[in-house]
Amino acid sequence: MPLRSTGSGKVPGDPVHHPLFARFYARLGKAAETRGLAPVRDQLLTGLSGRVIEIGAGNGLNFAHYPAAVSEVVAIEPERHLRTLALEAALRAQVPVDVVPGVAEALPVKSEAFDGAVVSLVLCSVRDVPRALAELWRVLRPGGELRFFEHGPGGGPVMRFTQRALDRTVWPTLAGGCHLTRDTLGALREAGFEPGPYRELSVPEKGPRSPASYCVLGRARRPS
């Protein structure tokens, strides 16, 4: 059972509290599914198998996209309202999903217990990216794969300036701690992961771009 041994300290039952943002995020996420995000989730998760840990599962929109080869998903979600919605989504999933509280920097699971890990618009908002990636390294088996879909800098000089300005001012407060310009690939390399195939994309892929439209989707591996 995932909660019996942490290997990294006790995790509070409700470590993140963003009730207004959580409700907005849940509504926005459902709308985004019809604007092109559902196929991105398929690309993010295709090919996974065995035991998988998903960090920051939100309201569980990824659950419906896990392939049948996945034997179990342990979904970590720190925000209470989103965790409640994720529990409901887990009941509808085609693969077994266990939703538990916890934070990325102190995962409540045993070391080297998972074949795959998933972060989806999560590293942009964690308080300590190196520590979160160290935890992902810890819980992945050697040779295990990390799938990521994260915000990143994009567009021309004006857009990138706007993204940096938002990160320094109002955006993290309004968006549950999210940052638009974190270097996901650089952080993965510094943590020891080997980045695999990845691509930069915009969500939605057509139409007007916002500072939050620019993302990177890909895979990384914990070396054997």
Secondary structure, DSSP 4 states (H G I P E B T S, - for coil): -TTS--SS----SS-B--HHHHHHHHHHHHHHIIIIIHHHHHHHHTT--EEEEEES-TTSTTGGG--TTEEEEEEE--BHHHHHHHHHHHHH-SS-EEEE--BTTB-SS-TT-EEEEEEES-TTT-S-HHHHHHHHHHHEEEEEEEEEEEE---SSHHHHHHHHHHHHTTHHHHTTT--S---HHHHHHHTT-EEEEEEEEESSSSS---TT-EEEEEEEE---
